[in-house]
Amino acid sequence: MKLEVVTIGTELLLGQILDTNAAELGRALAAAGVEVVRHSSVADRPETIRAAVAEALDRTGFVITTGGLGPTRDDMTKREVAELLGKPLELDAAVLRSLEERFRRLGRPMPAVNRTQAEVPAGATVLPNPRGTAPGLWVEDARGRVVVMLPGVPSEMRGLLADEVLPRLAARTSGTVVRSRTVRTTGIAESALAERVGAIEESIAPLTLAYLPSTDGVELRATAWSLREDEAERRLAAVVAQLRDRAGEHSYGEDGTDLAATVLEALRRRRARLAVAESCTGGLLGARITAVPGASDVFVGGVIAYDDDVKTAALSVPSELIRAHGAVSEEVVLAMTLGAQQRFAVEAALAITGIAGPTGGTAEKPVGTVWLAARFGNEARALKRVFPGDRNEIRARSAQAALDLLRRLLADKP
Amino acid sequence: MKLEVVTIGTELLLGQILDTNAAELGRALAAAGVEVVRHSSVADRPETIRAAVAEALDRTGFVITTGGLGPTRDDMTKREVAELLGKPLELDAAVLRSLEERFRRLGRPMPAVNRTQAEVPAGATVLPNPRGTAPGLWVEDARGRVVVMLPGVPSEMRGLLADEVLPRLAARTSGTVVRSRTVRTTGIAESALAERVGAIEESIAPLTLAYLPSTDGVELRATAWSLREDEAERRLAAVVAQLRDRAGEHSYGEDGTDLAATVLEALRRRRARLAVAESCTGGLLGARITAVPGASDVFVGGVIAYDDDVKTAALSVPSELIRAHGAVSEEVVLAMTLGAQQRFAVEAALAITGIAGPTGGTAEKPVGTVWLAARFGNEARALKRVFPGDRNEIRARSAQAALDLLRRLLADKP
């Protein structure tokens, strides 16, 4: 089953709010086996709303709209859709009663303007909305084409979708689903990963493959379209295994896996504790680690050694080392992990020192140059990277790369 | 001037990522006086991409696309747009050289697959993208219709938009602008702020006012629509002054102001240096401070004292204090700032200790309970807050509230 989504609201086109409704509809509908083939956003203008809904209806015969169902002048979705489908608006006595009841409960008189919310296109199914004043509407025309109108307030949209829309759609779909699974990789560029994975697109059809790069690395996302659930799961499992195999040591997990959580779990299994020493990331690595609920049984803390004097005083990095090699060097980053390990009396330590920019780069050490080190017991590894991107991206990539260095060190020590 | 935006990527329709590019384009284009009349999202499928761009081009004659310019097989925007406009793809020697140069700088061989990124539609203007491998493309057909293709990576899209697209659009627009200005507040709830601001909506028309809450606080955004630039600026300045006056001590800046940058600047003026001591935020406060370029002349570093033993050993918080009052207490947070101030020999220190959840709450100290402290010279202030939200929201609100505590302490000491 295919449909289109039309989200309505001038604030969406002006970018003043993010269109979370579109994303939420996409997720929930895919999970229910419904494919959203296009999503459009239009402003609160009658002719634009009508044109967008009409075109979407011509393409797929099924449209879900959000927004424009409120009581004020800029709410015009219902009127336009009713005219488009040739259905007059009629006052619905049950909706009016429930509106009046709602205002009575809130202890306020119902403003006259809210009366228009009780008008519905002739023959429409009213979808009750206990979370707000605007009910959802399910309208079908003589040719069997459907427009479902939902309010734009995210919590109301979400409630109506789950309670009223998805169950009705389930009755129409033929048992197929749209489902995705993801292999997460890090430490390898998109193009290099593509060479490793090779041209598997044809061999996995009708599943599709997408490369999604971010500062955490590149996600490989396989999607099964319009298959039965068991068939989709079976084929996705095979593709995921193939992708993990080809991504090799760069793959650290699947789907929602967070690298920090993975590393914490690997340490927890060894009853080991972790401390950090951060220069250019300034606390970002610690923040990532402690974003994981329950981090406290593994993570004890760390030193933010932004100033070189702090590296010396709090991490016992010899000042001659900094003078001889510079603060961004293999020698210093290794001394930082050693200092963190000893000061906090832990088995595992991570350190980062680098040049996040925008200034501070040199010909020899350009902006983006970062030294990372991981230490576990008496084994340590250091790695130099030159990261692309702006200050924040370089810092985010550094934290991820440090975690990955420790993940690999632990993986090699069974 | 009117145009349409088409964002391309299956992950958008599946709701796996939020379409921040569409919102960012909407904001930036409105500010430049360009109206986005429709935004569409389509999956990575050749026929759908071509249909969406063709229809948008028929309606407005000007389309901006994002996504589908990478080196892998799911990147097909360039090919489809080239065919739609009847322009063959040709290898651009300059783009190829800059790609090869980029890989050389990163010290990696260029994978063969990246070569396709040097192909451009015949006659296209190449928009250089120093932040990534895919350049933007500006293609005009014989009828004067334009398609601008931008990469989907948000930082690359943003850079190309500012550096290459907006200046070219400015040359085409006709005098009026859509412009917004923002007053940033923190430490006050949306409804309490609304009571302070009062019902000024009618008096500021045709400007509009929106309340935008986030973990940083509530932004008050005034927007002027379709006015000449000088008139828009004049009226916005008056409204901003009025809003700042009513928000009072809760207002810390305007527009893009970051509270961390404001605090760093206030300390810099006093030639004072800053250190932090973080428990539940685990480095997030340090990360926020060091996200500000040039933080190093003020910020020296800090201690992430996640474990109570670290509070004692690294910050000299007496263990009896923790036993008597608990780690989340006024006594301990004040001792943490004192420890940070003394250990790092700085004038200013901030400390945070709290219960970010999801577990660890008690009846007396529920999840969200956070003690914050700021110290400057021999003056210190502590503040208890009980923040709403999940673990990440509580941590983000804590970092913002700690910064605001120091901002106010400094503001009261001229």
Boltz contact constraints between the chains, C-beta under 6 A:
constraints:
  - contact:
      token1: [A, 13]
      token2: [B, 26]
      max_distance: 6.0
  - contact:
      token1: [A, 13]
      token2: [B, 36]
      max_distance: 6.0
  - contact:
      token1: [A, 14]
      token2: [B, 26]
      max_distance: 6.0
  - contact:
      token1: [A, 14]
      token2: [B, 30]
      max_distance: 6.0
  - contact:
      token1: [A, 15]
      token2: [B, 23]
      max_distance: 6.0
  - contact:
      token1: [A, 15]
      token2: [B, 24]
      max_distance: 6.0
  - contact:
      token1: [A, 15]
      token2: [B, 26]
      max_distance: 6.0
  - contact:
      token1: [A, 15]
      token2: [B, 27]
      max_distance: 6.0
  - contact:
      token1: [A, 18]
      token2: [B, 18]
      max_distance: 6.0
  - contact:
      token1: [A, 18]
      token2: [B, 23]
      max_distance: 6.0
  - contact:
      token1: [A, 23]
      token2: [B, 15]
      max_distance: 6.0
  - contact:
      token1: [A, 23]
      token2: [B, 18]
      max_distance: 6.0
  - contact:
      token1: [A, 26]
      token2: [B, 13]
      max_distance: 6.0
  - contact:
      token1: [A, 26]
      token2: [B, 14]
      max_distance: 6.0
  - contact:
      token1: [A, 26]
      token2: [B, 15]
      max_distance: 6.0
  - contact:
      token1: [A, 27]
      token2: [B, 15]
      max_distance: 6.0
  - contact:
      token1: [A, 30]
      token2: [B, 14]
      max_distance: 6.0
  - contact:
      token1: [A, 36]
      token2: [B, 13]
      max_distance: 6.0
  - contact:
      token1: [A, 38]
      token2: [B, 42]
      max_distance: 6.0
  - contact:
      token1: [A, 39]
      token2: [B, 41]
      max_distance: 6.0
  - contact:
      token1: [A, 40]
      token2: [B, 40]
      max_distance: 6.0
  - contact:
      token1: [A, 41]
      token2: [B, 39]
      max_distance: 6.0
  - contact:
      token1: [A, 42]
      token2: [B, 38]
      max_distance: 6.0
  - contact:
      token1: [A, 191]
      token2: [B, 71]
      max_distance: 6.0
  - contact:
      token1: [A, 191]
      token2: [B, 111]
      max_distance: 6.0
  - contact:
      token1: [A, 191]
      token2: [B, 113]
      max_distance: 6.0
  - contact:
      token1: [A, 191]
      token2: [B, 114]
      max_distance: 6.0
  - contact:
      token1: [A, 192]
      token2: [B, 111]
      max_distance: 6.0
  - contact:
      token1: [A, 194]
      token2: [B, 72]
      max_distance: 6.0
  - contact:
      token1: [A, 194]
      token2: [B, 113]
      max_distance: 6.0
  - contact:
      token1: [A, 195]
      token2: [B, 111]
      max_distance: 6.0
  - contact:
      token1: [A, 201]
      token2: [B, 73]
      max_distance: 6.0
  - contact:
      token1: [A, 210]
      token2: [B, 10]
      max_distance: 6.0
  - contact:
      token1: [A, 210]
      token2: [B, 74]
      max_distance: 6.0
  - contact:
      token1: [A, 211]
      token2: [B, 72]
      max_distance: 6.0
  - contact:
      token1: [A, 282]
      token2: [B, 286]
      max_distance: 6.0
  - contact:
      token1: [A, 282]
      token2: [B, 287]
      max_distance: 6.0
  - contact:
      token1: [A, 282]
      token2: [B, 290]
      max_distance: 6.0
  - contact:
      token1: [A, 283]
      token2: [B, 283]
      max_distance: 6.0
  - contact:
      token1: [A, 283]
      token2: [B, 286]
      max_distance: 6.0
  - contact:
      token1: [A, 283]
      token2: [B, 287]
      max_distance: 6.0
  - contact:
      token1: [A, 284]
      token2: [B, 287]
      max_distance: 6.0
  - contact:
      token1: [A, 286]
      token2: [B, 282]
      max_distance: 6.0
  - contact:
      token1: [A, 286]
      token2: [B, 283]
      max_distance: 6.0
  - contact:
      token1: [A, 286]
      token2: [B, 304]
      max_distance: 6.0
  - contact:
      token1: [A, 287]
      token2: [B, 282]
      max_distance: 6.0
  - contact:
      token1: [A, 287]
      token2: [B, 283]
      max_distance: 6.0
  - contact:
      token1: [A, 287]
      token2: [B, 284]
      max_distance: 6.0
  - contact:
      token1: [A, 287]
      token2: [B, 287]
      max_distance: 6.0
  - contact:
      token1: [A, 290]
      token2: [B, 282]
      max_distance: 6.0
  - contact:
      token1: [A, 293]
      token2: [B, 358]
      max_distance: 6.0
  - contact:
      token1: [A, 299]
      token2: [B, 306]
      max_distance: 6.0
  - contact:
      token1: [A, 300]
      token2: [B, 306]
      max_distance: 6.0
  - contact:
      token1: [A, 300]
      token2: [B, 307]
      max_distance: 6.0
  - contact:
      token1: [A, 300]
      token2: [B, 310]
      max_distance: 6.0
  - contact:
      token1: [A, 301]
      token2: [B, 304]
      max_distance: 6.0
  - contact:
      token1: [A, 301]
      token2: [B, 305]
      max_distance: 6.0
  - contact:
      token1: [A, 301]
      token2: [B, 306]
      max_distance: 6.0
  - contact:
      token1: [A, 301]
      token2: [B, 307]
      max_distance: 6.0
  - contact:
      token1: [A, 301]
      token2: [B, 310]
      max_distance: 6.0
  - contact:
      token1: [A, 302]
      token2: [B, 304]
      max_distance: 6.0
  - contact:
      token1: [A, 304]
      token2: [B, 286]
      max_distance: 6.0
  - contact:
      token1: [A, 304]
      token2: [B, 301]
      max_distance: 6.0
  - contact:
      token1: [A, 304]
      token2: [B, 302]
      max_distance: 6.0
  - contact:
      token1: [A, 305]
      token2: [B, 301]
      max_distance: 6.0
  - contact:
      token1: [A, 306]
      token2: [B, 299]
      max_distance: 6.0
  - contact:
      token1: [A, 306]
      token2: [B, 300]
      max_distance: 6.0
  - contact:
      token1: [A, 306]
      token2: [B, 301]
      max_distance: 6.0
  - contact:
      token1: [A, 307]
      token2: [B, 300]
      max_distance: 6.0
  - contact:
      token1: [A, 307]
      token2: [B, 301]
      max_distance: 6.0
  - contact:
      token1: [A, 310]
      token2: [B, 300]
      max_distance: 6.0
  - contact:
      token1: [A, 310]
      token2: [B, 301]
      max_distance: 6.0
  - contact:
      token1: [A, 358]
      token2: [B, 293]
      max_distance: 6.0
  - contact:
      token1: [A, 386]
      token2: [B, 106]
      max_distance: 6.0
